């Protein structure tokens, strides 16, 4: 088992990663009857995409002896109404330095093949961009 999720009431959940004991709190968003005091479940999906991309790029960067420390990802999630679902995720990955063209190509391809991206429904529009210093 990977995790255990408890409904805490008030449209809030607490998820525990069983191996580490770390926890994530989610709240329903304000536009869906919630308080919006924490990530919503759909926020975590969009954020997981950026985390996954940075992680697999970090693995590749270590193999290439390239330092990605300080790279950031800005995530914007857009919802659709009927049915309520994620319709679009925009991710802008910004690096703290520039790389050679070959390194950029390898890193960007690695990001675009991360497991979370490959797991998202094909109807979700995914806009991924990369910015270098």
N, C-alpha and C positions, 0 to 999 in steps of 0.2 A: 504494500500500500504506500502511496506517495504522500498523501495529505489527508487531513480530516477537517471538515468544515462544519462549524456550529452556527445555527441561526440564533442570534443574540436578542432578537426582537427589534422592533422599530426599524425594520428594513435594513438591518446591519448583520453582517456575517463576520466570523473570525476563522481564517484558514490557518492551520498549523502544518508546517513542513515537518513530517515525522522524524526524519533523520537528524535535522539540525535543531528542531524546536522553534525556529523562527516563525513569526506570525505575520499575516496580512489582514487588515480590517477592510471591509468594503461596506459602502453605503449606497442605497439607491440615489440616483441623481435628483436634483431639485425638479427637473422637468418630468420626472416619473415618480412623484409622490414622496421623494426622499429628502434628506437633509443636505446631501452633498458634502458631508464632512470628511469624506475619505474617497479613495478611488472607488468608482463603480465597477461592477464586474466587467462591463465592456471596456472601461478604461484600462483594466488590467490586461485585456486581450491586446489592445493597441500598444500598450507599454511593453508587453512581453515581446512584441515584434521587434521593437528597437533594442531591447536588452539582448535578444537572440542575435540580432545582426552585429552588435558591438562585440558580443562574446565570440562568435565564430570568426570575426575579423581579428580579434585579439589572438586567437589560437593560430591563425594563419600568419599574423604579424610576427609572433614569436618564432615561428619556423623560418621566416624571412629575415629575422633579426632587425625588425622595424618596430619602433616604439609608438604605440597608439595612446599612451597615457594622456588623459585630459580630453580625449575625443568625447563629444556630446551628441545626443540625438534629441531633437525637438519633435514632439509627436502631437498631431492634431487628428482627432477622431470625429467623424461626422456620422450622425444617425439618420436612418430613414424611418418613416412612420408606419407604413402598411405593407408587410408586418414590421414591427419595431425590430430593428437590427442595425448592425454597423454597415454603412454603405460605402464609406471611404476612410482610408487611413493615409495621412501624409507623414512622412518621416524625412527630416533633414539632418543628415549626419555631418558634423563639422569637426575637422581635424585641427590640431594645434600646430601642425607643420605641413609642409608640402612634401610630396614624394615623387619619385621618378614615374614616368608614364606607365611603365610595365607594372610597378607596384600598385599604382592606382587601379589599373585594370583588374589585377588579381584580387585586391581587397574588395572592390565593388562587386565583382562576380561572386565572391565568397558571401558577401552580405545578401545578395539576391538569391542565394540558394540555401538560406538558413532554414532549419526545420519548421519554425513557426510560420514563416512566409509560405512554405510549401503546404502547410496545414490549413491555411485560411481559405474560405470558400472563394471560388473563382469569380463570383459576382461582386465581391468586395473590390472596389477600386483602390489600388495601392500605388501611391506616388512616392518614389524614393529618390532623394537627391543627395549629392555629396559636395561639400564645400571644403576647400583646402586653403591654408594660409598663404 
